[in-house]
Amino acid sequence: MSEQNDFWDREKREEPKVKVERKEGEPTQAFKGASIAALLIGVSAYMIGLFNASMELNEKGYYFAVLIIGLYAAVSLQKAVRDREDGIPVTNIYYGISWLALIIAIALMAIGLYNAGSIILSEKGFYAMSFVLSVFAAITVQKNVRDTDKARENS
């Protein structure tokens, strides 16, 4: 019986694992990983869907271009909004173009899916959801990069 107690006592006395110190304002590794995973899953699902789709090559190119424009516009808008919040000068024209580009990308996706006669409704939902996931994840990854850089500068 004393051997069992000795076993449990040794376990309690072991040093705790080293905790990784995060800088103030830096996102956790779990949040960074989840954001990157969401981006990879969203873009991969969208691209696999396009690859396997039975649509013309020009249609596939349209949906690919809309995804790329949407991702770029979302990251650009997030950066412009954050720059303004941090007191970094952003011209009104750049800020407006960033909003316009994102709105156009979303509108092109919606219009393209609405008018796509060769795509069944479940596929339309698939493209819409993977597009939204990809755009949101791109914004989150950009935010994480910015927060990590800022936290490291301040330390």
Buried (B, 14 or more C-beta within 10 A) or exposed (E): EEEEEEEEEEEEEEEEEEEEEEEEEBBEEEBBEBBBEBBEBBBEBBBEBBEEBEBEEEBBEBBEEBBEBBBBBBBBBBBBBBBEEEEEEBEEEBBEBBBEBBEBBBEBBBEBBEEBEEBEEEBBEBBBEBBBBBBBBBBBBBBBBBBBEBBEEEE
